[in-house]
Amino acid sequence: MDYQQQAGASVEPLPAGPRKGMAIAAMVLGIVAVASMPLAPLLTPASVLAAVVGLILGLSAMRAARRSPATYAGSGQAIAGVVLSAFALVATLLVAMFFIAV
């Protein structure tokens, strides 16, 4: 018998809220990709990888939130992740092409 049962306290699990992990991860990766853009010549592969993964996670989170809104939340964060990731991907590739052409 553990301490809480001896003391007479009842332990109930917290109710699970809607899942937002993919949406938050997409937004964080989008922010990382945008933040690494000034270092494009040095971090182009890392920035492109973060942007692509953020884009995939964001689109997946948006689809999940649309299909079952009671289970998945964070569509605003997913949209932010998609927008930031797409912007970072396009901008990083354009800057990389500029440095290759010069």
C-alpha positions in Angstrom: 0.0 0.0 0.0 1.5 3.3 -1.0 1.4 6.6 0.9 -1.5 8.2 -0.9 -3.7 5.1 -0.3 -2.8 5.1 3.4 -3.7 8.8 3.8 -7.1 8.2 2.2 -6.4 10.5 -0.8 -7.9 9.6 -4.1 -5.8 10.1 -7.2 -7.6 10.7 -10.4 -5.8 11.2 -13.7 -6.2 14.6 -15.3 -8.5 14.7 -18.3 -6.7 14.6 -21.6 -7.1 17.7 -23.6 -6.9 18.0 -27.4 -3.6 17.2 -28.9 -1.5 20.0 -30.3 2.0 18.4 -30.5 2.3 18.3 -34.3 1.0 21.9 -34.7 3.4 23.2 -32.1 6.3 21.3 -33.6 5.4 22.7 -37.1 5.4 26.3 -35.7 8.7 25.8 -33.9 10.4 24.4 -37.0 9.0 27.2 -39.1 10.5 29.7 -36.6 13.8 27.9 -36.6 13.8 27.9 -40.4 13.1 31.6 -40.6 15.6 32.4 -37.9 18.3 30.5 -39.8 17.7 32.3 -43.1 20.3 35.1 -42.5 22.9 32.3 -42.2 21.7 30.8 -45.5 25.2 30.1 -47.1 26.2 28.2 -44.0 23.0 26.5 -42.9 21.1 25.9 -46.1 20.7 22.2 -45.7 19.5 22.6 -42.0 17.2 25.4 -42.9 15.7 23.5 -45.8 15.3 20.4 -43.7 13.6 22.3 -40.9 11.3 24.0 -43.4 10.3 20.8 -45.2 9.6 18.9 -41.9 7.7 21.9 -40.5 5.6 22.1 -43.7 4.8 18.4 -43.5 3.9 18.5 -39.8 1.8 21.6 -40.3 -0.2 20.2 -43.1 -0.7 16.9 -41.2 -1.8 18.9 -38.1 -4.2 21.0 -40.1 -5.7 17.9 -41.7 -6.0 16.1 -38.3 -7.7 19.2 -36.7 -10.1 19.4 -39.6 -11.1 15.7 -39.4 -11.5 15.4 -35.7 -11.6 18.8 -33.9 -12.5 17.2 -30.5 -9.2 15.2 -30.5 -6.8 17.5 -32.3 -6.4 21.3 -31.8 -3.9 23.9 -32.7 -5.0 24.7 -36.2 -3.8 28.3 -35.8 -0.3 27.1 -34.8 -0.4 24.6 -37.7 -1.3 27.4 -40.1 1.6 29.6 -38.7 4.0 26.6 -39.1 2.9 26.1 -42.7 3.2 29.8 -43.6 6.6 30.2 -41.9 8.0 27.0 -43.3 6.8 27.8 -46.8 8.3 31.3 -46.6 11.6 30.0 -45.2 11.8 27.2 -47.9 11.2 29.6 -50.8 13.5 32.3 -49.4 16.3 30.0 -48.5 16.3 28.3 -51.9 16.2 31.7 -53.7 19.2 32.9 -51.6 21.0 29.7 -52.2 20.5 30.0 -56.0 21.7 33.6 -55.8 24.9 32.5 -54.1 25.4 29.7 -56.6 25.0 32.1 -59.5 27.4 34.6 -58.1 
